[in-house]
Every structure is written in structure tokens, then in C-alpha cells.
């Protein structure tokens, strides 16, 4: 079963989207770490983010900021460990080998189960459509009539999944150090459960992205002129021509760009990263910004006026498809919603851990 983000749905299958609410059975939000626990060894591939107070949300000087990122507000988060990079193909491959896990994009579609989740009377789509797959960026777009018609550059590809990111004829041979993609929320949660990790909250993600800063627009500071040198994003005319002045036309290996001031890679660009927070366009507006929030865990309910009946989670960081003309999401405060069963070739994740979670791991 598939639920796709509103900006990713191919027109052909719009009327066959599944409205399924999956219970978040694993990787649940942990209680706030006390940070009084002694962890003798930093987990491999992770980095410690000290507790800090910072300004979450859109900064006053950010000309790209959207209403859902406002108002900015002070937040304090306790210290935590975070992956230095996005979860890679190699890491996910190890998880699958150990658990025999099958991702959402690989699973057979059951129409009997599906039809109970769509409006009554919805006709069964042809069997040729009811096949496992995922969304991929259409690299053959020659012209765009209307930039609001995102269906022009998204294609539903049967057989696309984490092992075959561009479809059944593709593979990830030699790409162990690329971020794993075609990951839905359920897949990320399953990986978390296996690895004794969890997804970061949006506040934790922004705290880590800020590095040693507390109110920067970008992971490197406030200078937009050095975007291409610091993040894998789109250069040229989106979505027709990517000039690849940064050296990569599409997705890149992790650590291909400089780390932020804390030593974290790809917090901007490359692939979007799923967080544990529910996406609600009104969440910031309803906060009491006169107070500093302590370890916020996001909205209680998901809400997007463009997709009111779906449960969406916040994803952060933007991707290799982000360009100022359409998706200026190469900023720390930027966010989009991703439906809980949606997957595509530009969405991945990274994990976090608290000292409390690691006590038994280090014994």
C-alpha cells in the first residue's frame, strides 16, 4: 500500500492512492534524556550534540521562509547522539540481511485491503498498476508548462525500491556509501527498532544542523552565495536542466560536501530526512513564543490544507532537487510533509540516540 506526498503523486494513479494510517509501532519518542548518564564510548558513526538553546524556525532575514516556518521561537534540547551521515545503502543492507525486512515499496499490493481505505465505489485499477514500486524523478523533462503541475517531473516506477533506485534495471552496486532512498516512515522505524535508535525530533534535527551556531539560516552560516560548495542541490533551470556545477547531477555519496561546524554531513541537500514530528502547517503559529520550549516533540495532530485527510511527518534538509525557483528547502528551518507510506528517490533518514538508550548497549 502506498500513500504519496502531495507534491509527488503521478496523475495516473491519483485516484488510487491509499488512505492508510499505520500505527507507529517502533522507534517511539523517548523520554527526555537526563544527560547525567555516563556513556564511555560514542557509538560508531555518531556524534554528540551537546544540549543547547537556539532559535527554531524561520529567521527574520530569511527571504525564502514560508509561513509554516514562522514564527521563530526559542527551544532548548537536551544533548543527544546523531548519525554523522544519512543512513547509507551499506547500513540498510546490513539491517535487511539480519532481519529479512521487506520495505513498503517492495510489498505486494492487496486490493481487498486497499479498497476499504478509498472512497466507496472506487473502481479497481488495472493489475498493471497494482504493482510494488515507488516514485522517481523524471530525468527526461524537456519543458514545463506550469510549475504548479509537479506531475510533469515525477514518475511512478514499478520495481523501484531501495535496491533498485531508478527501477528494476538499476542497482546499488558500488554505491554502499550513498544514502539509502525509497524509504517510507515504517521502514525507517523498523531500522530504528533493530539498531536501538530513533528518529530525531524536528527540534533535535535543527539543533544538530545549526552546529555551533544558534540562529543561522544555513548549516554553514548565512551566506547564500556558497550554497553550491556546501550542499548537493539543483543548479540550472529546474526541472529541465541541471548544470551540475557542484559535481553531481543527482544524488551523491555521503560526505561529498563539507561538514557543518559540528562535523555533520549532508544536513542540507542530497536527500530529505524523515523526523518523528507530525507535520502541521499551523503548529508554530499556535505556540506560546513568550516561553522557551523544552525538548518539543511537535504537533499533536497532522494537518495540511492540501492534504487534510492524510497523516504526514516532517522531513527536513531538502534534497538534490531543491532549487530557489521552486523548492528553496536548503535552509535549516525549511520543512515539508511526507505521508507515512510515501517513498521516493530523494527521501532517506538519519537516526539519533540518547544516553538512556545506550546504557545497555555500552555494558
C-alpha positions as MATLAB code, in Angstrom:
seq = 'XXXXXXXXXXXXXXXXXXXXXXXXXXXXXXXXXXXXXXXXXXXXXXXXXXXXXXXXXXXXXXXXXXXXXXXXXXXXXXXXXXXXXXXXXXXXXXXXXXXXXXXXXXXXXXXXXXXXXXXXXXXXXXXXXXXXXXXXXXXXXXXXXXXXXXXXXXXXXXXXXXXXXXXXXXXXXXXXXXXXXXXXXXXXXXXXXXXXXXXXXXXXXXXXXXXXXXXXXXXXXXXXXXXXXXXXXXXXXXXXXXXXXXXXXXXXXXXXXXXXXXXXXXXXXXXXXXXXXXXXXXXXXXXXXXXXXXXXXXXXXXXXXXXXXXXXXXXXXXXXXXXXXXXXXXXXXXXXXXXXXXXXXXXXXXXXXXXXXXXXXXX';
ca = [
       0.000    0.000    0.000;
       1.269    3.427   -0.869;
       0.492    6.914    0.349;
       2.291    9.636   -1.549;
       3.217   13.175   -0.676;
       1.038   15.717   -2.418;
       3.960   17.026   -4.450;
       4.898   13.565   -5.641;
       1.720   11.938   -6.972;
       1.708   10.950  -10.624;
      -1.591   11.973  -12.271;
      -2.332    8.444  -13.481;
      -2.693    6.969  -10.058;
      -4.012    9.977   -8.150;
      -7.408    8.329   -7.755;
      -5.907    5.104   -6.457;
      -3.953    6.497   -3.552;
      -4.388    4.560   -0.366;
      -5.526    6.297    2.770;
      -3.917    4.099    5.375;
      -2.933    5.061    8.878;
      -0.094    2.889   10.130;
       0.468    2.762   13.870;
       3.956    3.839   14.810;
       4.863    0.513   16.382;
       8.544    1.103   16.861;
      11.139    3.795   17.394;
       8.697    5.706   19.612;
       9.607    9.078   21.008;
      11.792    8.558   24.030;
      11.524   10.453   27.262;
      13.953   13.321   27.583;
      17.469   12.169   28.314;
      18.741   13.229   31.663;
      22.293   13.611   30.264;
      23.545   12.511   33.680;
      24.322    9.030   32.441;
      27.911    8.205   31.667;
      28.498    6.702   28.255;
      32.090    5.561   27.950;
      32.160    5.373   24.181;
      30.465    7.366   21.441;
      28.598    4.955   19.143;
      30.359    4.309   15.862;
      29.258    6.671   13.122;
      27.581    9.061   15.553;
      28.438   12.399   17.126;
      27.411   14.036   20.386;
      25.261   17.161   20.153;
      25.504   18.999   23.493;
      22.314   20.368   24.994;
      21.656   23.851   23.674;
      19.186   26.703   23.365;
      18.663   28.056   19.863;
      16.175   29.803   17.609;
      13.988   27.284   15.807;
      12.032   28.279   12.727;
      12.464   30.983   10.081;
      14.916   33.784   10.772;
      13.912   37.409   10.125;
      16.469   37.784    7.330;
      15.419   34.608    5.516;
      13.743   35.780    2.311;
      12.817   32.219    1.321;
      10.926   31.470    4.548;
       7.400   30.073    4.310;
       4.525   30.713    6.690;
       4.704   27.221    8.182;
       8.215   28.060    9.405;
       7.013   31.097   11.370;
       7.256   32.467   13.938;
      10.761   31.628   15.067;
      10.891   30.641   18.730;
      13.455   29.687   21.326;
      13.924   25.996   22.008;
      16.120   24.084   24.425;
      17.049   20.472   23.726;
      18.986   18.047   25.879;
      22.140   16.508   24.456;
      21.905   13.502   22.156;
      23.896   11.450   19.689;
      23.161   11.718   15.961;
      24.402    9.897   12.875;
      27.245   11.742   11.197;
      25.673   10.949    7.819;
      22.357    9.829    6.448;
      21.804    6.074    6.774;
      23.643    4.527    3.840;
      22.905    1.647    1.498;
      25.562   -0.385    3.303;
      23.962    0.161    6.686;
      20.472   -0.596    5.427;
      21.760   -3.667    3.609;
      23.163   -4.968    6.918;
      19.792   -4.409    8.577;
      17.902   -6.241    5.826;
      20.352   -9.150    5.879;
      19.865   -9.525    9.638;
      16.083   -9.191    9.693;
      14.877  -10.163    6.186;
      12.885   -6.931    6.250;
      10.850   -6.018    3.176;
      10.308   -2.318    2.577;
       6.954   -0.749    1.783;
       7.982   -0.163   -1.831;
       8.722   -3.875   -2.287;
       5.473   -5.249   -0.902;
       2.666   -6.779   -2.913;
      -0.443   -4.603   -3.119;
      -3.613   -6.210   -1.786;
      -6.685   -4.656   -3.455;
      -9.085   -6.217   -0.927;
      -7.276   -4.396    1.825;
      -6.826   -1.278   -0.271;
     -10.446   -0.775   -1.258;
     -11.566   -0.455    2.339;
      -9.409    2.654    2.587;
     -10.603    4.514   -0.502;
     -13.969    6.186   -1.214;
     -16.850    3.717   -1.778;
     -17.291    2.835   -5.409;
     -13.696    3.449   -6.380;
     -13.040    1.058   -9.262;
     -10.208   -1.422   -9.008;
      -7.229   -0.198  -11.002;
      -5.736   -2.444  -13.634;
      -3.396   -5.136  -12.342;
      -0.598   -3.493  -14.285;
      -0.863   -0.530  -11.903;
      -1.296   -2.534   -8.714;
       2.372   -3.470   -8.589;
       5.055   -2.711   -5.998;
       7.040    0.388   -6.823;
       7.939    3.912   -5.846;
       8.357    7.411   -7.219;
      11.363    8.552   -9.213;
      12.338   11.899  -10.653;
      11.714   12.100  -14.394;
      15.106   12.964  -15.845;
      13.701   13.435  -19.332;
      11.620   16.567  -18.784;
      12.237   18.864  -21.753;
       9.750   21.612  -20.976;
       7.368   22.624  -18.213;
       4.046   24.282  -18.941;
       3.085   25.094  -15.359;
       5.434   24.857  -12.368;
       2.462   24.019  -10.169;
       1.980   20.779  -12.108;
       4.540   18.654  -10.278;
       3.285   15.558  -12.113;
       5.465   16.639  -15.021;
       8.653   15.626  -13.232;
       7.513   12.706  -11.063;
       7.050    9.183  -12.397;
       5.566    6.139  -10.684;
       8.045    3.355  -11.397;
       7.070   -0.266  -10.866;
      10.003   -2.122   -9.360;
      11.687    0.961   -7.921;
      12.888    0.449   -4.342;
      15.976    0.865   -2.206;
      17.838   -1.879   -4.086;
      16.720   -0.582   -7.481;
      16.534    3.207   -7.039;
      15.748    4.016  -10.675;
      13.658    0.926  -11.414;
      14.232   -2.832  -11.858;
      17.059   -2.350  -14.369;
      19.095   -0.311  -11.860;
      21.034   -1.406   -8.783;
      23.208   -0.074   -5.972;
      26.378   -1.974   -6.861;
      29.339    0.141   -5.830;
      27.071    2.576   -4.013;
      27.451    1.434   -0.422;
      28.260    4.983    0.660;
      25.203    6.575   -0.935;
      22.218    7.414    1.285;
      19.516    4.776    1.151;
      16.362    6.052   -0.569;
      12.809    4.902   -1.330;
      12.343    4.742    2.429;
       8.885    5.170    3.952;
       8.299    6.030    7.603;
       7.587    2.419    8.505;
      10.907    1.361    7.004;
      12.825    3.973    8.974;
      11.065    2.957   12.171;
      11.895   -0.701   11.616;
      15.568    0.174   11.143;
      15.446    2.233   14.344;
      13.979   -0.628   16.340;
      16.642   -3.034   15.111;
      19.523   -0.630   15.738;
      18.343    0.715   19.118;
      17.944    4.192   17.685;
      15.058    6.549   16.978;
      14.226    9.307   14.544;
      15.177   12.829   15.602;
      12.537   15.335   16.557;
      12.431   18.402   14.339;
      13.933   20.441   17.172;
      16.804   17.984   17.606;
      17.380   17.952   13.859;
      17.602   21.755   13.739;
      19.867   21.841   16.790;
      22.262   19.468   15.052;
      22.011   21.311   11.727;
      22.897   24.595   13.454;
      26.169   23.038   14.595;
      27.936   25.539   16.836;
      25.571   28.313   15.753;
      22.244   29.170   17.349;
      20.357   31.275   14.804;
      21.862   30.599   11.342;
      19.796   30.247    8.172;
      22.041   27.627    6.573;
      24.156   24.844    8.032;
      27.294   26.869    7.200;
      26.008   30.285    8.308;
      24.069   32.989    6.480;
      25.820   33.381    3.131;
      23.625   32.011    0.338;
      26.380   32.582   -2.239;
      28.293   29.496   -1.116;
      25.343   27.111   -1.355;
      26.802   25.107   -4.253;
      30.038   24.495   -2.382;
      28.254   23.240    0.722;
      25.228   21.218   -0.383;
      24.030   18.916   -3.137;
      21.191   20.919   -4.675;
      19.982   21.726   -8.188;
      21.871   24.217  -10.363;
      20.449   25.474  -13.625;
      16.805   25.515  -14.685;
      14.590   23.256  -12.588;
      13.453   20.654  -13.601;
      14.724   20.824  -17.184;
      18.485   21.194  -16.897;
      20.864   20.568  -14.038;
      24.207   22.157  -14.818;
      25.890   20.136  -12.050;
      28.352   22.872  -11.190;
      28.809   21.228   -7.803;
      29.987   17.996   -9.443;
      26.849   15.919   -9.003;
      23.816   15.912  -11.249;
      21.637   13.930   -8.869;
      22.238   12.028   -5.608;
      25.788   11.944   -4.251;
      27.761    9.762   -1.822;
      27.643   10.881    1.787;
      30.492   13.185    2.853;
      30.805   14.620   -0.660;
      30.390   18.133    0.764;
      31.941   19.846    3.794;
      30.601   19.034    7.243;
      28.941   21.703    9.335;
      30.746   23.263   12.297;
      29.858   20.271   14.451;
      31.119   17.666   11.990;
      27.807   16.505   10.490;
      27.471   15.850    6.776;
      24.582   16.411    4.353;
      22.282   18.121    6.805;
      21.393   20.219    3.768;
      20.671   18.756    0.336;
      21.210   15.283   -1.104;
      18.101   13.617    0.369;
      15.259   14.730    2.610;
      15.383   13.277    6.134;
      12.290   11.980    7.949;
      11.743   13.111   11.538;
       9.452   11.879   14.288;
       7.309   15.058   14.354;
       3.877   15.243   12.776;
       3.589   17.859   10.030;
       1.122   20.622   10.853;
       1.244   23.926    8.986;
      -0.261   25.737   11.989;
       1.941   24.266   14.708;
       4.330   27.209   15.132;
       1.511   29.741   14.960;
      -0.230   28.083   17.900;
       2.836   28.065   20.178;
       3.329   30.410   23.101;
       6.521   32.026   21.825;
       6.989   34.024   25.012;
       8.404   30.887   26.592;
      11.399   28.759   25.699;
      10.203   25.301   24.721;
      11.974   22.336   26.324;
      12.510   19.289   24.141;
       9.423   19.857   21.968;
       8.102   16.829   20.115;
       5.977   18.624   17.555;
       2.299   18.917   16.811;
      -0.274   16.596   18.366;
      -2.078   16.225   15.040;
      -1.025   16.279   11.411;
      -2.596   18.934    9.222;
      -2.001   20.234    5.731;
      -4.777   22.055    3.853;
      -3.612   20.478    0.596;
      -3.804   17.006    2.113;
      -6.222   17.231    5.079;
      -7.107   13.544    5.316;
      -3.576   12.230    5.484;
      -1.072   11.741    8.282;
       2.214   13.369    7.376;
       5.550   13.627    9.148;
       8.025   16.473    8.952;
      11.013   15.934    6.709;
      13.996   18.243    6.808;
      17.065   19.297    4.871;
      15.913   19.386    1.274;
      17.399   17.228   -1.472;
      19.368   17.237   -4.695;
      16.199   18.522   -6.392;
      15.931   21.726   -4.381;
      16.290   24.999   -6.281;
      15.383   28.539   -5.305;
      12.866   28.804   -8.151;
      10.717   26.004   -6.788;
      11.949   24.410   -3.583;
      14.261   26.609   -1.557;
      14.459   23.953    1.125;
      18.220   24.118    1.546;
      17.642   26.081    4.757;
      17.641   24.779    8.337;
      14.090   25.938    9.065;
      12.622   24.532    5.839;
      10.222   21.639    6.175;
       7.789   19.615    4.131;
       5.289   16.912    4.964;
       5.709   13.350    3.777;
       2.820   10.906    4.010;
       3.573    7.974    6.227;
       3.672    5.374    3.483;
       5.271    7.506    0.781;
       8.664    6.738   -0.717;
      10.749    8.246   -3.481;
      14.287    8.530   -4.779;
      15.088   11.662   -2.770;
      13.907   10.723    0.737;
      16.052    8.985    3.357;
      16.752    9.405    7.070;
      19.304    9.518    9.863;
      18.915    8.387   13.468;
      19.615    9.631   16.973;
      20.169    8.065   20.380;
      20.115    9.348   23.947;
      22.415    8.282   26.771;
      19.474    6.445   28.342;
      19.009    4.372   25.210;
      22.708    3.457   25.123;
      23.217    2.326   28.712;
      22.635   -1.366   27.966;
      24.397   -1.094   24.617;
      27.619    0.004   26.319;
      27.518   -2.606   29.083;
];
